[in-house]
Amino acid sequence: MKVQKIRLRTGRGIPESISNLWYQNECDISQFEDAVFDSKDAQELMLRINSLNLLRKFTLDRATETKIRLKSVDNLGNISFLEFYK
């Protein structure tokens, strides 16, 4: 899948760094990008992202022609959105 932009933000719209998704050397940006670019559709993207050793698990929130949005809710109820713009 061809992705132009990847954005991670809180439920309130505050930007977060993509590197907040992993701890130390458990995952890196190249593994993350490979999972994104090797995906064919939104469902496969969610499965590939969740197969990485990330600190959060994501569910498919919304998929349109131009954007895929994955949602994560942590133990305290904090919401994060991982957005992929095609």
C-alpha positions in Angstrom: 0.0 0.0 0.0 1.3 3.4 -0.9 1.2 5.8 2.1 2.1 9.5 1.9 2.0 10.4 5.6 1.8 8.6 8.9 0.5 10.4 12.0 0.1 9.4 15.6 -2.0 11.7 17.8 -4.0 11.5 21.1 -7.8 11.5 21.2 -7.6 15.3 21.8 -5.6 15.8 18.6 -2.2 16.3 20.3 0.7 15.0 18.1 2.8 12.1 19.4 6.0 10.7 18.1 5.8 7.4 16.2 8.7 6.1 18.3 6.4 6.2 21.4 4.9 3.0 20.1 8.0 0.8 21.0 10.4 0.5 23.8 14.2 0.4 23.2 15.2 -2.1 20.5 12.0 -4.2 20.5 10.9 -2.6 17.2 12.3 0.1 15.0 11.1 2.4 12.3 12.2 0.1 9.4 10.1 -2.8 10.8 7.2 -0.4 11.2 7.5 1.0 7.7 7.8 -2.5 6.2 4.6 -3.6 7.9 2.9 -0.5 6.5 4.2 -0.7 2.9 3.7 -4.5 2.6 0.0 -4.2 3.5 -2.6 -4.5 0.8 -5.7 -3.1 2.7 -6.8 -1.7 6.0 -7.4 -5.1 7.6 -4.0 -6.4 6.7 -2.4 -3.2 7.9 -4.0 -3.6 11.3 -2.9 -7.2 11.6 0.7 -6.4 10.6 0.9 -3.5 13.0 -0.4 -5.6 15.8 2.1 -8.4 15.0 5.0 -6.0 15.8 6.2 -5.8 19.4 4.6 -2.5 20.2 3.5 -1.0 23.5 -0.1 -0.6 22.1 -2.6 -2.7 20.2 -4.8 -1.1 17.6 -8.2 -1.8 16.1 -9.5 -0.5 12.8 -11.5 2.6 13.5 -12.2 4.0 10.0 -11.0 3.4 6.4 -11.8 5.7 3.5 -10.2 6.1 0.0 -7.7 8.6 1.3 -7.1 7.6 5.0 -7.0 4.7 7.3 -7.3 5.3 11.1 -6.4 2.8 13.7 -7.5 3.3 17.4 -5.8 2.3 20.6 -7.1 2.6 24.2 -4.7 2.0 27.0 -5.5 0.7 30.6 -6.2 4.2 31.8 -8.7 5.0 29.0 -6.4 7.2 27.0 -7.2 7.1 23.3 -4.6 7.3 20.5 -5.2 7.4 16.8 -2.6 6.1 14.2 -3.5 7.6 10.8 -2.2 6.7 7.4 -2.8 9.1 4.5 -2.7 7.5 1.0 
